[in-house]
Amino acid sequence: MTTSRTVRIGSSHGLHARPAKLFAQAAKDAGVPVTIAKDSGKPVNAASILGVIALAIEYGDYVTLTVDGDGADAESVIDTLTELLTTDHDQDAAG
């Protein structure tokens, strides 16, 4: 069973190195296959930092997360990853 959610990117500089690393690590730690796609593009492995960076995701872009897992676990994973994507990780680094 797969669970999908479309999310708007909250980091003011998009998914560059630091937010992409945090996101990819969380996807890897999830223990279930997770993909991320920008708009209607081809999904990539969300646990691959290079794959995530290659999508060139900017602030305000919409991405679709898909988790290949069952029920509550998949919902929990997608909730965690959604929170990472909607948070402005650049706010702490500024100034």
Buried (B, 14 or more C-beta within 10 A) or exposed (E): EEBEBEBEBBBBBBBBEBBBBBBBEBBBEBEBBBBBBBEEEEBBBBBBBEBBBEBEBBBEBEBBBBBEBEEEBBBEBBEBBBEBBEBBBBEEEEE
